[in-house]
Amino acid sequence: MASIRFLCLLLAMSLAAVSQPARSVDQLVDFIKSAIQSKQDDKKVAEQVQKIKLSNRLDPRTVEELQHLGAGPKTVAALQKLGEASAELPAAAAPAPASAPAAIPLPDPAALKTILAEIQEKALNYTRNLPNYICTQVTRRHVDPTGTESWRLADTIMEQLSFVDQKENYKVMMVNDKVVTNDLQHDKLGGASSSGEFGTLLHTIFEPETQTEFTWERWTTIRGRRMYVFAFRVGQQRYSIHHDASKRTVVVGYHGLFFADRDTKAVMRVQMECDGIPADFPIQSVKLVLYYDSVEISGQEFVLPLQSEIHSREGRYLSWNEVSYHSYHKYSADATISFGAPEDIPQEKLKEQPDKPPAKKKQ
């Protein structure tokens, strides 16, 4: 009961204040919103509105907005009369435009060259600096025969992924929640499949022999970390696409973006699209996004796969593989992985965040 009495007292004080002459439209709007929120009697609110004298013009649009917010019919009628009575008054001052945040300066050409060199060194040494680990790889394969992105889940594959001595090994454990009893190999799963992109693609993009073209794109933020974003283009034939039915393979170029952590220079995301796929090849389009995250293994932080997505098109037939990685552990001969249903990767980990300038340091 104490809280209810306190609320009524506050409202009475608010009504008394608003009833004073020469109030602004902003003050009137605040009063009406407060009355709506506290579900005050429509008749009593209208009576208070009738006592108000405005210092500036109340336009019909403001009355409509208050009506949409929940102002009662008697209150709306009183507001309309108040608007008519204030028609000759000056219009309310337009709110001051919010000052735009200071732009984050672009790195100068010399700095860009140094930054790229550091990112390149980190990427080329990526796999050799990784520990031997084991994790769960979950692949959800979606298809759409209509070409309209009306996706349906075709199957879900759970594999044990071992990374030992800089080599990947896949062991299929479950398909559609059923344990695989035979020795089903990763490359025998059928449909669209992929492997090895995380280390191989990074190395290919940054090795000098590829002669990749790099250009500055922008700043961004991912998971609270400031990122460099560079555009890149690999003109040479470097990415292999295999089509099982026709037993054909093509090797093409590609272009895209990579995101590198400003502080560590580690690449945290790559997105790319293949170029120059022959017109007579069954698969006409391939797009890939690779996400990385910091993962702790045996008390040490490493940048490891978080999720990848591959989209491809064969005529009207679309396929979309969504691959996620879970339960990282240090590899040992007797290491095992639990194959319970893994949690989905939170979208907040994958999305870019609104760009903001760095906070000024206190003097």
C-alpha positions as CSV (number, residue, x, y, z in Angstrom):
1,M,0.0,0.0,0.0
2,A,2.9,2.4,0.7
3,S,4.1,2.1,-2.9
4,I,0.6,2.8,-4.2
5,R,0.2,6.0,-2.0
6,F,3.6,7.2,-3.1
7,L,2.7,6.8,-6.8
8,C,-0.5,8.8,-6.3
9,L,1.4,11.5,-4.5
10,L,3.8,11.8,-7.4
11,L,1.0,11.9,-9.9
12,A,-0.8,14.7,-7.9
13,M,2.4,16.7,-7.9
14,S,2.8,16.1,-11.7
15,L,-0.8,17.2,-12.4
16,A,-0.3,20.3,-10.3
17,A,2.8,21.3,-12.1
18,V,1.3,20.8,-15.5
19,S,-1.7,22.8,-14.7
20,Q,0.4,25.9,-14.3
21,P,0.1,28.4,-17.3
22,A,2.5,28.7,-20.2
23,R,3.7,25.1,-20.3
24,S,5.6,23.8,-23.4
25,V,4.3,21.0,-25.7
26,D,7.2,18.8,-24.5
27,Q,5.9,19.1,-20.9
28,L,2.4,18.4,-22.0
29,V,3.5,15.3,-23.9
30,D,5.5,14.0,-20.8
31,F,2.4,14.5,-18.7
32,I,0.1,12.5,-21.1
33,K,2.7,9.7,-21.5
34,S,2.9,9.5,-17.7
35,A,-0.9,9.4,-17.4
36,I,-1.1,6.6,-20.0
37,Q,1.6,4.6,-18.3
38,S,0.0,4.8,-14.9
39,K,-3.5,4.1,-16.4
40,Q,-5.1,7.3,-15.1
41,D,-8.8,8.0,-15.5
42,D,-9.5,9.5,-19.0
43,K,-12.0,12.0,-17.7
44,K,-9.7,13.4,-15.0
45,V,-6.7,13.6,-17.4
46,A,-8.9,15.5,-19.9
47,E,-9.9,18.0,-17.1
48,Q,-6.3,18.7,-16.4
49,V,-5.5,19.2,-20.1
50,Q,-8.3,21.8,-20.3
51,K,-6.6,23.9,-17.6
52,I,-3.3,24.0,-19.5
53,K,-2.0,27.1,-21.4
54,L,0.7,26.4,-23.9
55,S,3.8,28.5,-24.7
56,N,4.1,27.0,-28.2
57,R,1.9,25.3,-30.9
58,L,0.5,21.8,-30.4
59,D,0.3,20.3,-33.9
60,P,-2.3,17.6,-34.9
61,R,0.5,15.0,-35.6
62,T,1.5,15.1,-31.9
63,V,-2.1,14.6,-30.8
64,E,-2.3,11.6,-33.2
65,E,0.9,10.1,-31.8
66,L,-0.4,10.4,-28.2
67,Q,-3.7,8.8,-29.3
68,H,-1.7,5.8,-30.7
69,L,0.2,5.6,-27.5
70,G,-3.1,5.1,-25.6
71,A,-4.6,8.5,-24.7
72,G,-8.4,8.1,-24.1
73,P,-11.1,9.7,-26.2
74,K,-11.9,12.5,-23.7
75,T,-8.2,13.3,-23.4
76,V,-7.8,13.3,-27.2
77,A,-10.7,15.7,-27.6
78,A,-9.2,18.0,-25.0
79,L,-5.9,17.9,-26.8
80,Q,-7.5,18.7,-30.1
81,K,-9.2,21.8,-28.6
82,L,-5.9,22.8,-27.0
83,G,-4.2,22.4,-30.4
84,E,-6.8,24.7,-32.0
85,A,-6.3,27.3,-29.2
86,S,-2.5,27.3,-29.8
87,A,-2.6,27.5,-33.6
88,E,-1.3,31.1,-33.6
89,L,1.6,30.3,-31.2
90,P,5.1,29.7,-32.4
91,A,6.1,26.2,-33.4
92,A,8.1,24.1,-31.0
93,A,11.8,24.4,-31.5
94,A,13.2,21.5,-33.5
95,P,15.5,19.2,-31.4
96,A,19.2,19.8,-31.8
97,P,20.7,17.2,-34.1
98,A,22.8,14.7,-32.3
99,S,26.4,15.3,-33.0
100,A,27.9,12.6,-35.2
101,P,30.6,10.5,-33.5
102,A,34.1,11.4,-34.5
103,A,35.3,9.3,-37.4
104,I,38.0,6.7,-36.6
105,P,41.0,7.7,-38.7
106,L,42.1,5.4,-41.5
107,P,45.5,4.0,-41.2
108,D,48.0,5.8,-43.5
109,P,49.6,3.9,-46.4
110,A,52.8,3.2,-44.4
111,A,50.8,1.9,-41.4
112,L,48.6,-0.3,-43.7
113,K,51.7,-1.9,-45.2
114,T,53.0,-2.7,-41.7
115,I,49.6,-4.0,-40.5
116,L,49.2,-6.3,-43.5
117,A,52.7,-7.7,-43.0
118,E,51.9,-8.5,-39.4
119,I,48.6,-10.1,-40.3
120,Q,50.3,-12.1,-43.1
121,E,52.9,-13.5,-40.8
122,K,50.3,-14.5,-38.3
123,A,48.1,-16.2,-40.9
124,L,51.0,-18.1,-42.5
125,N,52.0,-19.5,-39.1
126,Y,48.5,-20.2,-38.1
127,T,48.3,-24.0,-38.3
128,R,51.9,-24.6,-37.0
129,N,51.1,-22.7,-33.8
130,L,47.9,-24.7,-33.1
131,P,48.0,-27.4,-30.5
132,N,46.9,-31.0,-31.2
133,Y,43.2,-30.9,-30.3
134,I,39.9,-32.8,-30.6
135,C,36.4,-31.3,-31.0
136,T,32.9,-32.0,-32.2
137,Q,32.0,-30.8,-35.7
138,V,28.3,-30.5,-36.4
139,T,27.1,-30.0,-40.0
140,R,23.6,-29.1,-40.8
141,R,22.9,-29.4,-44.5
142,H,20.0,-27.5,-45.9
143,V,18.6,-27.7,-49.5
144,D,16.2,-25.8,-51.6
145,P,15.2,-27.3,-55.0
146,T,13.1,-24.2,-55.9
147,G,15.8,-21.6,-55.9
148,T,13.8,-19.3,-53.7
149,E,15.7,-19.9,-50.4
150,S,12.8,-21.9,-49.0
151,W,15.2,-24.0,-47.0
152,R,14.6,-27.5,-45.5
153,L,17.0,-29.4,-43.3
154,A,18.3,-32.4,-45.3
155,D,20.4,-34.0,-42.5
156,T,22.6,-33.3,-39.5
157,I,26.0,-34.9,-39.2
158,M,28.1,-35.1,-36.1
159,E,31.8,-35.9,-36.4
160,Q,34.8,-36.1,-34.2
161,L,37.4,-33.8,-35.6
162,S,41.0,-34.4,-34.6
163,F,43.8,-32.0,-35.4
164,V,47.1,-33.7,-34.9
165,D,50.5,-32.7,-36.3
166,Q,48.9,-30.0,-38.4
167,K,46.6,-32.6,-40.1
168,E,42.8,-33.0,-39.8
169,N,41.1,-36.3,-39.4
170,Y,37.3,-36.7,-39.4
171,K,35.3,-39.6,-37.9
172,V,31.6,-39.7,-38.6
173,M,29.8,-40.5,-35.3
174,M,26.1,-39.7,-35.9
175,V,23.8,-38.9,-38.8
176,N,20.4,-37.5,-37.9
177,D,20.8,-38.5,-34.2
178,K,21.6,-42.1,-35.1
179,V,24.9,-43.6,-34.2
180,V,27.0,-44.7,-37.2
181,T,28.1,-48.3,-36.7
182,N,30.0,-48.8,-40.0
183,D,33.2,-46.9,-40.9
184,L,31.5,-44.1,-42.9
185,Q,34.2,-41.7,-44.2
186,H,33.7,-37.9,-44.3
187,D,34.3,-37.8,-48.1
188,K,31.6,-40.5,-48.6
189,L,28.7,-38.6,-47.0
190,G,27.3,-37.6,-50.4
191,G,25.7,-34.2,-51.0
192,A,27.6,-31.0,-50.5
193,S,30.6,-31.4,-48.1
194,S,33.8,-29.6,-47.3
195,S,36.9,-29.8,-45.1
196,G,40.1,-28.1,-44.3
197,E,39.1,-24.5,-45.2
198,F,40.2,-22.9,-42.0
199,G,44.0,-23.3,-42.3
200,T,44.3,-24.0,-46.0
201,L,42.3,-20.9,-47.1
202,L,44.2,-18.6,-44.8
203,H,47.6,-19.9,-46.0
204,T,46.5,-19.6,-49.7
205,I,45.3,-16.0,-49.3
206,F,48.5,-14.8,-47.7
207,E,51.2,-16.8,-49.2
208,P,53.3,-14.5,-51.5
209,E,53.0,-16.9,-54.5
210,T,49.3,-16.2,-54.7
211,Q,49.9,-12.5,-55.3
212,T,46.7,-11.6,-53.6
213,E,45.5,-8.0,-54.0
214,F,44.6,-6.3,-50.8
215,T,42.8,-3.0,-50.2
216,W,41.6,-1.2,-47.1
217,E,37.8,-1.5,-46.6
218,R,36.8,-0.2,-43.1
219,W,36.8,-0.6,-39.4
220,T,34.3,-2.7,-37.5
221,T,33.7,-4.4,-34.1
222,I,33.1,-8.1,-33.4
223,R,32.4,-9.4,-29.9
224,G,33.6,-6.1,-28.5
225,R,37.0,-6.3,-30.3
226,R,38.1,-3.7,-32.8
227,M,38.8,-5.2,-36.3
228,Y,40.6,-4.2,-39.4
229,V,38.5,-5.1,-42.5
230,F,40.4,-5.6,-45.8
231,A,39.1,-6.6,-49.2
232,F,41.1,-9.1,-51.1
233,R,41.1,-10.7,-54.6
234,V,42.9,-14.0,-55.6
235,G,43.1,-13.8,-59.4
236,Q,44.8,-17.2,-59.8
237,Q,43.1,-20.5,-59.8
238,R,43.4,-21.5,-56.1
239,Y,40.0,-22.9,-54.8
240,S,39.0,-26.4,-55.8
241,I,35.3,-27.3,-56.4
242,H,34.4,-30.9,-57.0
243,H,31.1,-32.2,-58.4
244,D,30.5,-35.8,-57.5
245,A,27.8,-36.7,-60.1
246,S,29.9,-35.6,-63.1
247,K,33.2,-36.4,-61.4
248,R,34.5,-33.1,-62.5
249,T,36.7,-30.7,-60.6
250,V,37.5,-27.1,-61.3
251,V,40.0,-24.7,-59.7
252,V,39.0,-21.1,-59.6
253,G,39.9,-17.7,-58.1
254,Y,37.9,-15.8,-55.6
255,H,37.4,-12.4,-53.8
256,G,36.1,-11.3,-50.5
257,L,36.8,-9.7,-47.1
258,F,38.9,-10.7,-44.1
259,F,38.5,-9.3,-40.5
260,A,41.6,-9.1,-38.3
261,D,41.9,-8.2,-34.7
262,R,43.5,-4.8,-34.3
263,D,45.5,-5.9,-31.2
264,T,46.5,-9.5,-32.0
265,K,46.5,-9.2,-35.8
266,A,44.8,-12.7,-35.9
267,V,42.2,-13.2,-38.7
268,M,38.9,-13.7,-37.1
269,R,36.6,-13.9,-40.1
270,V,36.9,-14.6,-43.9
271,Q,34.0,-14.2,-46.3
272,M,34.6,-15.0,-50.0
273,E,32.9,-15.8,-53.3
274,C,34.3,-17.8,-56.2
275,D,35.1,-16.2,-59.5
276,G,35.5,-17.6,-63.0
277,I,33.5,-20.8,-62.6
278,P,33.2,-22.3,-66.2
279,A,29.8,-21.8,-67.7
280,D,29.5,-25.6,-68.4
281,F,30.3,-26.6,-64.9
282,P,27.3,-28.0,-63.0
283,I,27.9,-25.7,-59.9
284,Q,27.5,-22.1,-60.8
285,S,28.1,-20.3,-57.5
286,V,30.0,-20.9,-54.3
287,K,30.1,-18.6,-51.3
288,L,31.9,-19.2,-48.0
289,V,32.0,-17.5,-44.6
290,L,34.5,-18.6,-41.9
291,Y,34.2,-17.5,-38.3
292,Y,36.9,-17.9,-35.7
293,D,36.9,-17.3,-31.9
294,S,39.3,-17.5,-29.0
295,V,39.2,-20.9,-27.3
296,E,40.9,-22.1,-24.2
297,I,42.7,-25.4,-24.3
298,S,44.7,-26.6,-21.3
299,G,44.7,-23.0,-19.9
300,Q,46.0,-21.4,-23.1
301,E,44.1,-19.2,-25.6
302,F,44.0,-20.2,-29.3
303,V,42.1,-18.8,-32.3
304,L,40.1,-21.7,-33.6
305,P,37.0,-22.4,-35.8
306,L,33.7,-21.3,-34.4
307,Q,31.4,-21.7,-37.4
308,S,31.4,-21.8,-41.2
309,E,28.7,-21.5,-43.9
310,I,28.9,-22.6,-47.5
311,H,26.3,-21.7,-50.0
312,S,26.3,-23.2,-53.5
313,R,24.0,-23.2,-56.5
314,E,23.5,-25.9,-59.2
315,G,20.9,-24.6,-61.6
316,R,17.9,-23.8,-59.4
317,Y,19.0,-26.2,-56.7
318,L,20.5,-24.4,-53.7
319,S,22.5,-26.0,-50.8
320,W,23.6,-24.4,-47.6
321,N,26.0,-26.1,-45.2
322,E,26.1,-24.7,-41.6
323,V,29.1,-26.1,-39.7
324,S,29.7,-25.4,-36.0
325,Y,32.5,-26.5,-33.7
326,H,32.1,-27.5,-30.0
327,S,33.8,-29.0,-27.0
328,Y,37.5,-28.3,-27.7
329,H,39.9,-30.5,-25.8
330,K,43.6,-31.3,-25.9
331,Y,44.2,-34.3,-28.1
332,S,45.4,-37.6,-26.6
333,A,45.1,-41.2,-27.8
334,D,42.3,-41.9,-25.4
335,A,40.5,-38.6,-25.7
336,T,36.8,-38.9,-26.2
337,I,34.0,-36.4,-27.1
338,S,30.4,-36.4,-25.8
339,F,27.9,-36.3,-28.6
340,G,24.9,-34.8,-26.9
341,A,22.9,-32.1,-28.7
342,P,25.3,-29.1,-28.9
343,E,24.0,-25.6,-28.3
344,D,23.5,-23.2,-31.2
345,I,26.2,-20.6,-31.7
346,P,24.7,-17.3,-30.4
347,Q,24.1,-14.8,-33.1
348,E,25.8,-12.1,-31.1
349,K,29.1,-13.9,-31.7
350,L,28.6,-13.7,-35.5
351,K,27.2,-10.2,-36.0
352,E,29.2,-7.1,-36.5
353,Q,28.5,-4.4,-33.9
354,P,27.7,-0.7,-34.6
355,D,30.9,1.1,-35.2
356,K,31.9,3.5,-32.5
357,P,35.1,5.6,-32.0
358,P,37.4,4.6,-29.2
359,A,36.7,6.2,-25.9
360,K,39.0,9.2,-25.0
361,K,41.5,8.5,-22.4
362,K,41.1,10.5,-19.2
363,Q,43.9,13.0,-18.6
